Amino acid sequence: MTRNVYADYAATTPLCLPARRAMHDAFDIYGNPSSLHYAGAEARKLVEKARSKVAKAINAEPDEIYFTSGATEANIWVLSAFSTVKSNVEHSSMEYGRRGGIVGLESDHLGIVPSKPVIDLTFIDTMSILWVNNEVGTVQDMKSLASWATNSADKLFHTDATQAVGHISVDVRETGVDLLSMSAHKFGGPKGIGALFVRRGVDILPMLHGGHQEAGKRAGTENVIGIAGMGAAIEWATNNLDKSVPYLTKLRDILIDGILSILGTELTGHPTQRSPSIASFVFRGIDGQALVLALDERGVCASSGSACSEGQVGVSHVLKAMGYTEETGRGSLRLSIGWDTTEADVRYVIRAVKESVEELRK
């Protein structure tokens, strides 16, 4: 019997109930946050309340949070402001920027970046490493990496924490990161809103000129409804980590064991040092795009590589960096689960993948 199972949480999550409620209430807050009258004050209060929630979720201060349209914008902001060296397994948005984006930090076959990389940092301001890889789910040792960058190399340290915030514990003070990007729609919030954490004392050039918004760093009237939803979602997600992490880890491991029972299948990324919600594989003799379509016919939503690289022909840069060949890497599949996923859903996905692989290999 066919059922619908959403297994693409890493691409985007459903809107959680607290975010939905917060956004519904914000529709009536129509004032411009920059206006001096009471309607503007109401909107400003809503924005600052959400800013405080975002800051609290990562152990930052409210004045260290700058709202953006998402992590992609936040990443490009960092690349535009600083000369940056990055790893070879970053999100595709890190390919841009007028000053930075030098690939110099190489990962191993599991997607792990060494905590003490050997590299010339003479003309570099910032090091940037993805906290949780969006394609294979590998989690980096942020504390060691940030410590080496800031203490040994005397550089700023940036991380794209899009797949980390709301999924695992994120503490900017404990890890020592200087800059951190995030997107609301990865942890139950709305699309089109995100934030950049900038540690106090770090002087960053404005992203957009023309207005005083976001402490003069990002001009333009704030997305009040989106910001309200983001604040509610991040509070909800981080407050539930004690329950969600063990629950999702258990389901993820069932999923991995089930998929690996298929002959010619390999888990990609670190076997244990990985996101509780992401499982990724390569299948010998299978085209990943064809597998995604076959799963869709069985009611399962999944991805081949990251959502931002869909439509591209060939192996993702992440799998190439990890040493996968063009032939092997083409058979990639990413399955990602979330708070609404049940064990019955996972069992169905396993069966659907087995049937789809068997069908395609015939």
N, C-alpha and C positions, 0 to 999 in steps of 0.2 A: 504493500500500500504506500503510495507517494504522500509525503508530508513536506511542508515548507520549513526549512531550517536555515537560519541566517548564520553563516560561519565566516563573516567578513568584517568583524568588529575592528580590525586593524585599519581598514579603509575608512570606515566611519561607524559611529555607534548610533543606536536609536536615541531619541530625546528622552532623558529620564524624567520622571514625574515632577520632581522638585524644580527642574529647569522649565518644564512646561508651565507650571503654576506661576513661577517668577516672571516669565515672559508675558503670560496672560495679564498679570497685574500691571506690568510695565507699559502695556498698551495705553493705559489711561494716564501715564506720566508723559505728557506730550511736550513739555517745555524743553527749551534748549539749555543744556547744562551750563552754558556760558552766560546765560541771561541773569540779570540781577533781581528780577521779580520772583514772586513766590513759586510760579510754575517752573522757572529755571532752577530754583533752589531745591525743589522736589526731585528734579532729574539729577542734579548734582549729588544729592544725598544718595540716590540709588546707585550711581556710578561709584562713589567712594565706598559704599557698603560692600559692593562686589569686589572692589580693589582690595579691601581689607581681607575678604574671604580668600582671594587668590594668594595674597601674601602669606596668610596664616597656613595655607595648605602646603607651602614649601618652606616654611620657617623664614620668611623674608619680612621686610617692613613695607607698608603700603606705598611709600614714596619710591620704592625700588621697582614697582610694577608699572609697565607702560602697555596700554592696550593697543593691539594691532588687528589686522584682518585675519591673522592666523600665524602659525609657525613658519610658513614659507616666507612671509613678509619679515618676520622677526629674524630669520636666518639671513636674508638678503640685507637687512639693516646692518647686521654685524659684519658681513662681508664688505659692505660699502663703507663702513666706518673704520675698519682695521685691516691691516695686511695679515692674512690668516693662513695657517697651515692646517690642513684637515686630513682625516683618514681616508682610505680608499673604499670605505663601506658606508659613506654618508648618504643621507637622503638626497634625491636629485636636485632639490632646491639649493643645495650647497654648491652647485656648479656655477652659480652666477655671482655677480658682484664686481664693481669696477676696480677694486684694489686687491682683492684677496682670492682665496680659493685654490691655493697651491696644494696639490696632493703630495704628501710626504710621510704620512703615518700609515704603515702597511699592517694589515691584519693577518692572522694566521688562517688555517683552513677551517677553523671554527668561528671565525669572525671576531676574534679577540685582538685588540690592539695592545701591544706591549706597554707596560706602565712606565718604562724608561726607554723611549725610542731613541735611536741614534740618528740625529738629523741636525743639519746646520740651520740654526734659528736666528742668524745674524740680522736679517732684514724683516723679521716677523714680529708682529705685536701680539698675536693671539693664536692659541691652539684650539681646534674645535673637533670634538668627538661625539658621535651619536650615543646617547645613553643606552637606549634599547633599539636594536636594529629593527626597522620596520618590515624588512623582508623575511629575515630568518629568526628574529626574536632573541638573539644573543644580547646579554646584559653585560656592559663593561664595568670594570672596577673604577667607578668614578672618583672615589676618594684618593686612590693611588695616582691616578692620571692627573687629577687637578693639583695634587700636592707636588708632583714632579714638575708640572708646568709652572706653577706659581713660585715654588720654593727653590727648585734646582735651576730652572731655566729663566726665572724672573719674567714670565709672560702671563698675559691674561688667559683665562680658560673659559671657553664657551661650550655648551652642550645643547644639542637639540633633544629635548626631553619629551617629545610628542608622544611616544609610546610608553613613557615612564610615569608621568604625572597622572594620578588617578588609578594607576595599575600596580605600582610598587611604592615603597616609602621614598620620598624625595625631600631631602633636607639640604638647602644650599649652604647653611652654616656648617653642618657636619662635614659635607664633602668639600667645601671650599671653592665652589664654582663662582665665577665672576659674572657670567652672562648665561641665561637659560631661556630657550624658546619653548612655547607650548601652544596647542590648539584645543579649543573647547569641544569640538565635535569628536574628539578621541576619547572623552570620558563622560559622555552623556549630555553634553551641551550642544548648542546650535552651531551650524556651519557659519563661516565668515567672521569669526571672532577668535582672537588668541591674545597672547601677551609675550612681552620680553621682560625678563628680570635683569636688571642692571644694578650690580652691587654699588652701594654708596661709595663715592670716591672715584668711580670709573667715569671718565669724561667721554661720552659718546656723542657723535655728531647727530643732528636731527635727521629723522627719516624723511619727513615731509615739512616743507616750509610754507608759511602763509598764515599761520595762526598760533595762538598761545596754548592750544590744547595739549594735554599730556606733558605738562611742565615745559612747554615750548619745544618738545622733541618730535611730536607727530601732529601736524596741523590737520584740521577737519573736525566737524561736529561728531561727537562720540556716538557710537552705535549703542544707544541706551538699552534697547530691548535685548540685543545680543549679549551685552555686558552683564545684564541682570541674569540671563540664563546661564552664562559662564560661571558667575559667582555661586549660584545655587548648585550647579552641577559639580563643581570642584569640591565644594563643601560636602556634598552627598557622597561623592566617590571616595574622598580621602577618609571620611568618617567611617566608611564601611570596609576599609582595607583589611582589618583583622578577620573579617568574615569572607570577603571575596577572594583574597589571595589563596588560602588553603582550599577553598571550594573549587576555584578555577584550576589550580595546580592538579588537583585530583582528576578533574575531567580532562585536562590537557594530557596527563600521563596515560589515561585510558585511550584517548584518541591516538597518541603516538604508538602505543603498543599494538593497537588494532591495525593501523596503517602499515606498520613495519612487518606485519604478518604477510603482506603482499610481496611476492617474489620480485626481485629487481627494484627494491625501494630503499632509499637512504634518507635518513634524517639530516637536514642541513642546520647549521648553527651548533652552538654548544649544547651537549645533551642535558646538562643540569643548570648551568648558569644562563637561564633563559627566561623570557617573559612567561608569567603564569597563564597567559591567554593566547600565545602564538605557537603554532606547530607548523613546520615547513619541511617539505620533502622534494626529492627528485625521483622520477620514475623512469627506468630504462626503457627505451623504445616507445616513449609516449611524448606527444606534443602538449605542453602545458595549457595552451589556449584551447585546444580541442577538449582537454579534460575538464576545464572550467565550463565549457558549453555542455558537455555531457552531464555534468553534475547539475547544471541549471535545469536540464530537462527532467531531472529527478527531484527538483525542488530545493537544491542546496546552493546557496550563494557562497562562492569562494573566489580566490584570486590566484593568478599565476604571477609570482613576483609581487612588487608593490603596486598599489592602485595608480600611483602617479606615473608608472611606466607601461600601463596597459596600452595596447595598440602598437607598441614597438616590436619589431621583428628581431629576434635574436635573444641572447642571454643577457640578463641584467648585469650591470657593472659590479653589483655586490657579489653575485655568484662567481663572476670572472675573477674578482679580487681574492676570493676564497679558493681559487684554483680549479673551478669546475670548467670543463671543456664546453665548447659550443654544442656538441652532441648531447652531453649529459645535462647541461643546464637548461636546455629547451624543455625538459620534462618537469619543470618546477611547479609546485602547488603550495599555496599558503592557506592554512585554515586557522581562523582566529575566533575565539569564543568570548562570551560576556555574561552579564548578570542574568539574562533571561534564558541562557543555555541550560538544558537539563541533560542528565545522563542518557535518557532515551533519545534525545537529539544527537548526542555524540555517537551512540550505537547506530543510529540511522545513517549518519554521515559516513561511518566506517563501511557500512554495507553498500552505500551509494558509490563510494570511491572504488571498492572492490569490483562492483558490477561495471562501472565505467571503464576502469583499466582493462578488465577482461574484454569488454566490447571493443575498445580501441585497439588492443593488441591483435584481435582477430582480423 
